[in-house]
Amino acid sequence: MPTVNLDLQLKFLNELETALADALGRYSGESDEKLAELTYMQKEVQRAKRVISERLETEEKPRRQYRETDYQEVAYS
């Protein structure tokens, strides 16, 4: 399974969010349809950033490995 660089993805999403904010400011006089599309894209980027941040938090926590004998002691005690 390929390794995904979550930090790189988060960096890309931050840059994309900045670009969308700039576009919203630049095209503020455009049609409501275009502004709605840019706003939707911005919300999706924020959602993706939230998902990536959650994954980063769960992957950074060390996972304890239990030996099979530890489980046997608990089961038979």
C-alpha positions, 0 to 999 in steps of 0.5 A: 500500500503506498504511503501518503504524505499528509503534510504535503496534502495539507500544505496543498490544501492551504494554498488552494484555500488561499487561492480560492479566497483571492478568487472570491475577492477578485470575482465578487462582482460576478454572477451568483452562480460563479460565486456559489461555485467558488464558495462550495469549493472553499467549503470542500477544501475546509472539509478536506483539511479537517479530514487530513488533520484528523488523520495526522492526529491519529497517525502521530499517536503511537500504537501499543503492540500487545503480545499474544501472551498478554491476552492469554493471561487476561483471558485465563486469570 
